[in-house]
Amino acid sequence: DAPVITAGNTTFTEGGAESTLSSGLTLNDTDDTQAVSATVQITTNLQASFDTLAVTGTALGGTISGTSIVVTSYDSSTGTLTLTGTDTLANYQAALRSVTFNNTNEDPAGNNLTATRTITWSVRDANSNAIGASGATGTATSSVTLNPVDDGPTIVGLDATSTNLHIQGGAAVVIDANAS
Protein backbone atom coordinates (compact mmCIF):
# COMPACT_ATOMS: atom_id res chain seq x y z
CA ASP A 1 0.00 0.00 0.00
CA ALA A 2 1.13 3.53 -0.70
CA PRO A 3 1.83 5.97 2.12
CA VAL A 4 -1.07 8.23 3.09
CA ILE A 5 -0.24 11.91 3.47
CA THR A 6 -2.54 14.54 4.92
CA ALA A 7 -1.32 18.12 4.54
CA GLY A 8 -2.85 21.40 5.63
CA ASN A 9 -2.98 24.81 3.98
CA THR A 10 -1.12 27.96 4.97
CA THR A 11 -0.70 31.64 4.14
CA PHE A 12 2.31 33.75 3.24
CA THR A 13 2.48 37.54 3.63
CA GLU A 14 4.66 39.57 1.29
CA GLY A 15 7.84 40.73 2.99
CA GLY A 16 7.21 38.50 5.99
CA ALA A 17 9.09 35.49 7.29
CA GLU A 18 9.00 32.23 5.38
CA SER A 19 5.87 30.18 6.14
CA THR A 20 5.83 26.57 7.30
CA LEU A 21 3.72 24.74 4.72
CA SER A 22 2.03 22.14 6.91
CA SER A 23 3.17 21.86 10.53
CA GLY A 24 0.38 19.33 11.18
CA LEU A 25 1.17 17.07 8.21
CA THR A 26 0.60 13.37 8.88
CA LEU A 27 2.29 10.43 7.15
CA ASN A 28 1.05 6.85 7.59
CA ASP A 29 1.54 3.55 5.80
CA THR A 30 -0.42 0.43 6.75
CA ASP A 31 2.27 -1.98 5.56
CA ASP A 32 5.58 -0.14 5.80
CA THR A 33 7.60 1.60 8.49
CA GLN A 34 10.13 3.40 6.31
CA ALA A 35 10.37 5.75 3.35
CA VAL A 36 13.19 6.26 0.83
CA SER A 37 12.33 9.65 -0.65
CA ALA A 38 9.93 12.56 -0.69
CA THR A 39 9.26 15.55 -2.90
CA VAL A 40 7.42 18.76 -2.25
CA GLN A 41 6.54 20.71 -5.39
CA ILE A 42 4.85 24.00 -6.21
CA THR A 43 2.60 22.70 -9.00
CA THR A 44 0.55 25.78 -9.91
CA ASN A 45 1.40 29.46 -10.32
CA LEU A 46 5.13 28.98 -9.65
CA GLN A 47 7.17 32.21 -9.76
CA ALA A 48 10.46 30.43 -10.49
CA SER A 49 12.68 33.43 -9.79
CA PHE A 50 11.01 34.20 -6.47
CA ASP A 51 9.35 31.11 -4.91
CA THR A 52 11.51 28.79 -2.79
CA LEU A 53 10.99 25.72 -0.64
CA ALA A 54 13.42 24.68 2.11
CA VAL A 55 13.71 22.51 5.19
CA THR A 56 14.07 24.55 8.38
CA GLY A 57 17.61 24.39 9.73
CA THR A 58 19.07 22.23 6.93
CA ALA A 59 21.05 23.48 3.95
CA LEU A 60 20.83 21.87 0.52
CA GLY A 61 22.96 18.75 0.48
CA GLY A 62 22.78 18.51 4.26
CA THR A 63 21.46 15.68 6.38
CA ILE A 64 18.52 16.54 8.62
CA SER A 65 19.74 16.36 12.22
CA GLY A 66 19.12 13.00 13.88
CA THR A 67 18.06 11.26 10.66
CA SER A 68 19.41 9.66 7.49
CA ILE A 69 17.35 12.07 5.36
CA VAL A 70 19.32 14.33 3.02
CA VAL A 71 17.89 17.54 1.53
CA THR A 72 19.07 16.52 -1.93
CA SER A 73 18.01 19.45 -4.10
CA TYR A 74 15.70 22.36 -4.82
CA ASP A 75 14.98 22.89 -8.53
CA SER A 76 13.77 26.48 -8.86
CA SER A 77 12.62 25.95 -12.46
CA THR A 78 10.09 23.30 -11.36
CA GLY A 79 9.63 24.37 -7.73
CA THR A 80 10.63 20.88 -6.52
CA LEU A 81 12.33 20.12 -3.19
CA THR A 82 13.71 16.57 -2.97
CA LEU A 83 14.55 14.57 0.17
CA THR A 84 16.27 11.17 -0.01
CA GLY A 85 17.54 8.49 2.37
CA THR A 86 15.98 5.41 3.94
CA ASP A 87 14.51 6.39 7.30
CA THR A 88 11.40 5.96 9.44
CA LEU A 89 8.03 7.37 8.49
CA ALA A 90 8.14 9.35 11.74
CA ASN A 91 11.39 11.07 10.70
CA TYR A 92 10.03 11.80 7.21
CA GLN A 93 6.87 13.20 8.77
CA ALA A 94 8.96 15.51 11.00
CA ALA A 95 11.08 16.60 8.02
CA LEU A 96 8.04 17.35 5.87
CA ARG A 97 6.42 19.28 8.72
CA SER A 98 9.42 21.63 8.65
CA VAL A 99 9.26 22.48 4.92
CA THR A 100 8.89 26.23 4.38
CA PHE A 101 7.72 28.47 1.54
CA ASN A 102 9.16 31.88 0.75
CA ASN A 103 8.65 34.42 -2.02
CA THR A 104 10.93 37.43 -2.48
CA ASN A 105 8.86 39.23 -5.12
CA GLU A 106 7.40 42.66 -4.30
CA ASP A 107 4.26 41.41 -6.07
CA PRO A 108 4.06 37.74 -5.02
CA ALA A 109 0.46 37.40 -6.13
CA GLY A 110 1.05 38.84 -9.61
CA ASN A 111 -1.60 41.55 -9.28
CA ASN A 112 -3.85 39.03 -7.53
CA LEU A 113 -3.88 36.78 -10.61
CA THR A 114 -1.87 34.03 -8.91
CA ALA A 115 -2.60 34.55 -5.22
CA THR A 116 -2.52 30.81 -4.49
CA ARG A 117 0.14 28.17 -5.01
CA THR A 118 -0.80 24.49 -5.07
CA ILE A 119 1.69 22.26 -3.28
CA THR A 120 1.98 18.56 -4.16
CA TRP A 121 3.52 16.24 -1.56
CA SER A 122 4.88 12.83 -2.55
CA VAL A 123 6.45 10.09 -0.40
CA ARG A 124 7.87 6.80 -1.66
CA ASP A 125 7.94 3.96 0.85
CA ALA A 126 10.90 1.61 1.32
CA ASN A 127 8.88 -1.61 1.10
CA SER A 128 10.55 -2.55 4.38
CA ASN A 129 8.07 -5.40 4.88
CA ALA A 130 9.01 -6.90 1.45
CA ILE A 131 5.35 -7.41 0.53
CA GLY A 132 4.10 -6.41 -2.88
CA ALA A 133 5.79 -4.09 -5.33
CA SER A 134 8.76 -2.06 -4.20
CA GLY A 135 8.39 1.63 -3.51
CA ALA A 136 4.73 2.59 -3.58
CA THR A 137 4.24 6.36 -3.72
CA GLY A 138 1.55 8.35 -1.93
CA THR A 139 0.60 11.93 -2.79
CA ALA A 140 -1.42 14.78 -1.35
CA THR A 141 -2.04 18.43 -2.17
CA SER A 142 -2.32 21.59 -0.12
CA SER A 143 -2.11 25.30 -0.86
CA VAL A 144 -0.38 28.52 0.09
CA THR A 145 -2.47 31.69 -0.09
CA LEU A 146 -0.32 34.75 -0.71
CA ASN A 147 -1.23 38.01 0.97
CA PRO A 148 0.26 40.92 -0.98
CA VAL A 149 1.10 44.11 0.88
CA ASP A 150 0.37 47.47 -0.74
CA ASP A 151 3.77 49.14 -0.52
CA GLY A 152 3.67 52.93 -0.46
CA PRO A 153 6.05 54.91 -2.64
CA THR A 154 9.42 55.88 -1.24
CA ILE A 155 11.61 58.84 -2.01
CA VAL A 156 15.32 58.12 -2.26
CA GLY A 157 18.40 60.20 -2.96
CA LEU A 158 17.38 63.30 -1.05
CA ASP A 159 20.28 65.51 -0.13
CA ALA A 160 19.63 66.71 3.41
CA THR A 161 22.42 69.29 3.09
CA SER A 162 21.04 70.98 -0.02
CA THR A 163 21.53 74.76 0.07
CA ASN A 164 19.52 75.55 -3.04
CA LEU A 165 17.10 78.27 -2.06
CA HIS A 166 14.22 79.72 -3.93
CA ILE A 167 13.87 83.45 -3.82
CA GLN A 168 10.37 84.82 -4.12
CA GLY A 169 9.81 86.05 -7.65
CA GLY A 170 13.03 84.39 -8.82
CA ALA A 171 13.58 81.56 -11.26
CA ALA A 172 12.70 78.00 -10.34
CA VAL A 173 15.45 76.13 -8.49
CA VAL A 174 16.15 72.39 -8.52
CA ILE A 175 16.12 71.44 -4.85
CA ASP A 176 17.70 68.01 -5.23
CA ALA A 177 18.67 66.53 -8.61
CA ASN A 178 19.34 63.12 -6.99
CA ALA A 179 15.80 62.51 -5.71
CA SER A 180 13.78 59.71 -7.30
C-alpha positions in Angstrom: 0.0 0.0 0.0 1.1 3.5 -0.7 1.8 6.0 2.1 -1.1 8.2 3.1 -0.2 11.9 3.5 -2.5 14.5 4.9 -1.3 18.1 4.5 -2.8 21.4 5.6 -3.0 24.8 4.0 -1.1 28.0 5.0 -0.7 31.6 4.1 2.3 33.8 3.2 2.5 37.5 3.6 4.7 39.6 1.3 7.8 40.7 3.0 7.2 38.5 6.0 9.1 35.5 7.3 9.0 32.2 5.4 5.9 30.2 6.1 5.8 26.6 7.3 3.7 24.7 4.7 2.0 22.1 6.9 3.2 21.9 10.5 0.4 19.3 11.2 1.2 17.1 8.2 0.6 13.4 8.9 2.3 10.4 7.2 1.0 6.8 7.6 1.5 3.6 5.8 -0.4 0.4 6.7 2.3 -2.0 5.6 5.6 -0.1 5.8 7.6 1.6 8.5 10.1 3.4 6.3 10.4 5.8 3.4 13.2 6.3 0.8 12.3 9.6 -0.7 9.9 12.6 -0.7 9.3 15.5 -2.9 7.4 18.8 -2.3 6.5 20.7 -5.4 4.8 24.0 -6.2 2.6 22.7 -9.0 0.6 25.8 -9.9 1.4 29.5 -10.3 5.1 29.0 -9.7 7.2 32.2 -9.8 10.5 30.4 -10.5 12.7 33.4 -9.8 11.0 34.2 -6.5 9.4 31.1 -4.9 11.5 28.8 -2.8 11.0 25.7 -0.6 13.4 24.7 2.1 13.7 22.5 5.2 14.1 24.5 8.4 17.6 24.4 9.7 19.1 22.2 6.9 21.1 23.5 3.9 20.8 21.9 0.5 23.0 18.7 0.5 22.8 18.5 4.3 21.5 15.7 6.4 18.5 16.5 8.6 19.7 16.4 12.2 19.1 13.0 13.9 18.1 11.3 10.7 19.4 9.7 7.5 17.4 12.1 5.4 19.3 14.3 3.0 17.9 17.5 1.5 19.1 16.5 -1.9 18.0 19.5 -4.1 15.7 22.4 -4.8 15.0 22.9 -8.5 13.8 26.5 -8.9 12.6 25.9 -12.5 10.1 23.3 -11.4 9.6 24.4 -7.7 10.6 20.9 -6.5 12.3 20.1 -3.2 13.7 16.6 -3.0 14.6 14.6 0.2 16.3 11.2 0.0 17.5 8.5 2.4 16.0 5.4 3.9 14.5 6.4 7.3 11.4 6.0 9.4 8.0 7.4 8.5 8.1 9.4 11.7 11.4 11.1 10.7 10.0 11.8 7.2 6.9 13.2 8.8 9.0 15.5 11.0 11.1 16.6 8.0 8.0 17.4 5.9 6.4 19.3 8.7 9.4 21.6 8.7 9.3 22.5 4.9 8.9 26.2 4.4 7.7 28.5 1.5 9.2 31.9 0.8 8.6 34.4 -2.0 10.9 37.4 -2.5 8.9 39.2 -5.1 7.4 42.7 -4.3 4.3 41.4 -6.1 4.1 37.7 -5.0 0.5 37.4 -6.1 1.1 38.8 -9.6 -1.6 41.6 -9.3 -3.9 39.0 -7.5 -3.9 36.8 -10.6 -1.9 34.0 -8.9 -2.6 34.6 -5.2 -2.5 30.8 -4.5 0.1 28.2 -5.0 -0.8 24.5 -5.1 1.7 22.3 -3.3 2.0 18.6 -4.2 3.5 16.2 -1.6 4.9 12.8 -2.6 6.4 10.1 -0.4 7.9 6.8 -1.7 7.9 4.0 0.8 10.9 1.6 1.3 8.9 -1.6 1.1 10.5 -2.6 4.4 8.1 -5.4 4.9 9.0 -6.9 1.4 5.3 -7.4 0.5 4.1 -6.4 -2.9 5.8 -4.1 -5.3 8.8 -2.1 -4.2 8.4 1.6 -3.5 4.7 2.6 -3.6 4.2 6.4 -3.7 1.6 8.3 -1.9 0.6 11.9 -2.8 -1.4 14.8 -1.3 -2.0 18.4 -2.2 -2.3 21.6 -0.1 -2.1 25.3 -0.9 -0.4 28.5 0.1 -2.5 31.7 -0.1 -0.3 34.8 -0.7 -1.2 38.0 1.0 0.3 40.9 -1.0 1.1 44.1 0.9 0.4 47.5 -0.7 3.8 49.1 -0.5 3.7 52.9 -0.5 6.1 54.9 -2.6 9.4 55.9 -1.2 11.6 58.8 -2.0 15.3 58.1 -2.3 18.4 60.2 -3.0 17.4 63.3 -1.0 20.3 65.5 -0.1 19.6 66.7 3.4 22.4 69.3 3.1 21.0 71.0 0.0 21.5 74.8 0.1 19.5 75.6 -3.0 17.1 78.3 -2.1 14.2 79.7 -3.9 13.9 83.5 -3.8 10.4 84.8 -4.1 9.8 86.0 -7.6 13.0 84.4 -8.8 13.6 81.6 -11.3 12.7 78.0 -10.3 15.5 76.1 -8.5 16.1 72.4 -8.5 16.1 71.4 -4.8 17.7 68.0 -5.2 18.7 66.5 -8.6 19.3 63.1 -7.0 15.8 62.5 -5.7 13.8 59.7 -7.3 
